[in-house]
Amino acid sequence: MKSIGKLTGKDIGTAVASFSHFAKQKGIEDRDRIITELSIEEILLIYSEKLCEDRSFTIKSFRSSDNICIKLEIIGDSFDPDAAQSEILKGLKAKHGIKPEWTYNSGRNLVVFTLPIYHSTTKNLKFAWSYVSRYKKMFFFAVICQWISIAMSIITPILSAKVIVGYTNSAFQQVILTAIAIFVVDLVTNSSLYLCNTRYNIVYANILSDIEGDLAKASLKIKNSCIEDKGGGLFIQRLTVDTDTLATGFNTIVDQISQIFNYIGILIAMFVISPAVFLAVFVILACQIATELMRTRRLFEDDRIYRSSRERLSGFISEMIHGITDVKALNSEEAFCGELQNRVDDSNKNHMRLLIRSWKFKLIRWAFGDSGRMIFTCLLAALIMTGYFAPAIALVLYNYYQQLGASAVLILGQLLEFLKSFDLSTERINAIISTPEFPKEEFGNVHLDGIRGDIRFDNVSFAYESSDPRIKPHKVVKDMNFEVPAGSMVALVGRSGCGKSTVFKLISRLIEAGNGTILLDEYDIKTLDKESVRGSMAVVSQNPYFFHMTIRENLSIVKPNLTDEEMQDVCKKVCMHDDIEAMPNKYDSLIGEGGVNLSGGQRQRLAIARCLLKNSPIILLDEATSALDNVTQMRIQETLGNIRADKTIFVIAHRLSTVIGADKIMFMEEGRILDEGSHAMLIERCPSYRELYEAEEKNTAK
């Protein structure tokens, strides 16, 4: 990529947009791309201010090994952009590690950026082979069978040429013997292809199963912040489309190569008959192949952008379906259809750009092919006229060229196109599994048995950060200190948006504290393994999620060996048994995606049942009874009261009346614990708590 312009706002904007398109084509991670765009723009604006707008600049971007190199060249007096003391550049360097290198040479300021690319064709092939190698015996057996069929495909056209020559020379005995030989070759070819394809299908099925399983496991390990930034459409596309391409990869490549060797056999036969004609055909094919190489290279770059737009579209469709009830209730169908249409148009525009560019190259290839056919036909006529060879030989060569013609280049183009698609799909899957673009949750290696349930925060802070560096972090928890003793029931209360739910996410390590220490049984939570942290906690959120399965299956997720007696007993404790019994299929009733067939209160009760089945020493209830009526809520509180002796119960409550009996109430305001103590103590000494409680009392009285 190369952009040239003056240091004007318009030219700078155009150059940055051009780099952005180039970066997307080359697969630079979104965060790195945005940071580099901001840096380039800021540096050019600095030079525009320090020099003048009529000065010229050039941006060159190219790939070098596993990096992308961006060179800014600004004509004018020597000036290091760091000397401008730009707050934007300082922030980008300090926070994101951007370190452009500046030099001055012969009246030109040179600023160079180097961005890492986490993928290369070599890495992608190694990654794909790691799956194929698990079944390498069967794969290599299939390859051997494939190569036997390839060898036969090379022999067949040579034998066919002997038949034609035998007919021409009246050598009928030779024709009969050759026909028998062709029959044997065909038998061997068909048997080899049968064995090859059946083995390939087995390998494909096993690889697909392995990839989809590993991709699902890797997706579940990705940090929540990354999943929220990327959107669900990305994972849907890669779990479906890309996994299939990767699984079929080596099989398809070997199969298409075998077809190419069939055409190589024809070329060998032509060379045997007439080296001069072979050379002419080779030149004609070379022109078409060069065009195909250019087409598939551009196709790869355009396909990357197209797939990204498809991910955005898939993600939006998924969100729209999940929230379809709210869309209808808000009467927002038109607005959502408008946004959907915009994403469809963007996806289709990228697809059309891909297709149009591809068809332009195909048109050039066809022009070479049509011209080549005309030249080849005229060449044969000229050679017959000069007596170079007999008409029968010309007929053989013409038939060979007809078999070769566009088909050989088409197969080669399909192979090259698939190789690029295979490379891109492998890159996209490998990105989720093993690159920094999709950071994974990290746990320690200390395992605790018999966790008591002590929780302590020491100067803990947390800010929500966007992957887009232009969005400032939003600090939600600020130097928080508190302790929840094991076996106690503690409530966390406060106005909406004060950070209560964030505290629960920090305890369960769904998010990582920016500063400070969170301790579980006096151990830094970062040093504990996943089982010690998540295995010791059961979390019930205000809007719990259920899967499109039966009630029995949803409950069995936390206890695979769940018995009917246990299931019914826990549902009775949360006042859900009678509701389930009233359903057509009782505990085997499908509850829909997200539990859509249940009311809000039923979902909360079922979530509490799921929590109780897990039987963890720590229970985190985040507005878990907000949708319940007072009678049901009292019965569930009784159930929780019965297990308080050996559980640490940490409750977030909006209704203060539900936590009056807690051992300790912590009142939170603007990311901090403002005060803590019993209900009576807070009413007496905490005005903000008293104000919140009195407001609730007035609403209840109404």
Secondary structure by P-SEA (a helix, b strand, c coil): ccccccccaaaaaaaaaaaaaaaaaacccaaaaaaaaaaaaaaaaaaaaaccccbbbbbbbbbcccbbbbbbbbbcccccccccccaaaaaaaaccbbbbbbbbcccbbbbbbbbbbcccaaaaaaaaaaaaaaaaaaaaaaaaaaaaaaaaaaaaaaaaaaaaaaaaacaaaaaaaaaaaaaaaaaaaaaaaaaaaaaaaaaaaaaaaaaaaaaaaaaaaccaaaaaaacaaaaaaaacaaaaaaaaaaaaaaaaaaaaaaaaaaaaaaaaacaaaaaaaaaaaaaaaaaaaaaaaaaaaaaaaaaaaaaaaaaaaaaaaaaaaaaaaacaaaaaaaaaaaaaaaaaaaaaaaaaaaaaaaaaaaaaaaaaaaaaaaaaaaaaaaccccaaaaaaaaaaaaaccaaaaaaaaaaaaaaaaaaaaaaaaaaacccccbbbbbbcccccccccbbbbbcbbbbbbbbccccccccccccbbbbbbcccbbbbbbbcccccaaaaaaaaaccccccbbbbbccccccccccaaaaaaabbbbccccccccccaaaaaacccccccaaaaaaaaaaaccaaaaaacccccccccccccccccaaaaaaaaaaaaaaacccbbbbccccccccaaaaaaaaaaaaaaccccbbbbbcccccccccccbbbbbccccccccccaaaaacccaaaaaaaaaaaaaaac
